[in-house]
Amino acid sequence: MTTLQEALDGMIVRFNPAKAKGINAVIQINATGEGGGQYYTTVADSKATLTEGTVPNPTVTIIVAANDWVSIMSGQLDPTRAFMAGKLRIMGDLGLMMRFQNMFG
């Protein structure tokens, strides 16, 4: 995967409904820089959908450079290291983000 859209589409394809049992959340992804955009993923009833745009009051907001998100989703950049290095900013429910990798891994 080389583009933000490919990374996001791949994330939805890899979604594991069993790992999302009981989760009802909206994850806003604000990807900055070249090739960036704003998308949100809704997780409800063990399903995940991806929509372009923004949503008021998401459960979690992720702010990341588009190329870093592609690297995270392709396994080239560890999300914890990206967070610690300030490449990945998370606002909202950090507990949900701890489950994110399992749901979309």
N, C-alpha and C positions, 0 to 999 in steps of 0.2 A: 504494500500500500504506500502510495506516495502523496496523496492529497488528503486534506481534512475530510472531505466528503467520503472518500474510500475508508478512512479510519473510522468514521462514525457509522457508516453502513456495516462495516465489519464487526463493530461493537454490537450492533443489534443482531446480526447473524449469530454471534457467539453467545448471546444472552442465554443464561441457564435458568429456566423458570423455577426449578426446585430450590435454587439458592436465593430466590426472591420471595419465597413464601411469606405472606404476612406483611410485605412491604408495600406501602402506598406513598410514593414520593415523586417529586419533580426535580430533576437535576438540570440546571441551567449551565451550558457550556459557552463561555465567551472566549473564542479563540482570536488572538490578536495577530497583527503582522500580515505579511504576504500570504494570501490564500486563506485568511481567517474568516470568521463569521460567527453568528450567534444561533445556537440550536438549543433545544431542550428535549430531554428524554423523560417520558412519563412511565413510571413503573407502578402498575396496579393489577391486581388479580392475576399475578404471575405472568404478566405480559409486559413487554417494553415497546414503546413507540418513539420515533424520532421526528421532531418537527422543527423546521427552520423558524427562527424568530426568538422572541423573548416572552417570558411569562412573569406576571407579578407574583411576588412572594414565593419563590421556589424553595424547596426544602434545603437544597445545597446549590451554591454557585461555584463553578470552577472557572478560574481565569488562567489562561495558559497561551503561550505562543502556538500558532497552528502547527509549525514544524515540530515543536516539542510534543504536542498531543499525538501527532503521527508517530513519533519515536516511542512514546509511551505505549500506544496501542499496538505497535508492531514488536514490542518487547526489547527494543534497543535502548530504552531509557527506563530505569527503575522509577516508579512513581514516588516511592518514599524518598529517594535521593533527589528527585526533581523538586519535591516539596521542601526538603531541607535546604536545597540550594536556592530557593526562591523562584524557581521556574514554574512552579505550580502553586497557585493560591487557591485556598478553599475557604468559603464562608458558609456557615450554616452547620448542619448536623454532621459532625465529624465521625460519629458512630456509623452513619450510613456509608460514608466514604470508606470506612474500613471494610465494608462488605462489597463495595463496588467492584473490586478486582475479581472476587468470587462470582458475582452475578454476570459480569461481562468478560470474564477471562477466557 
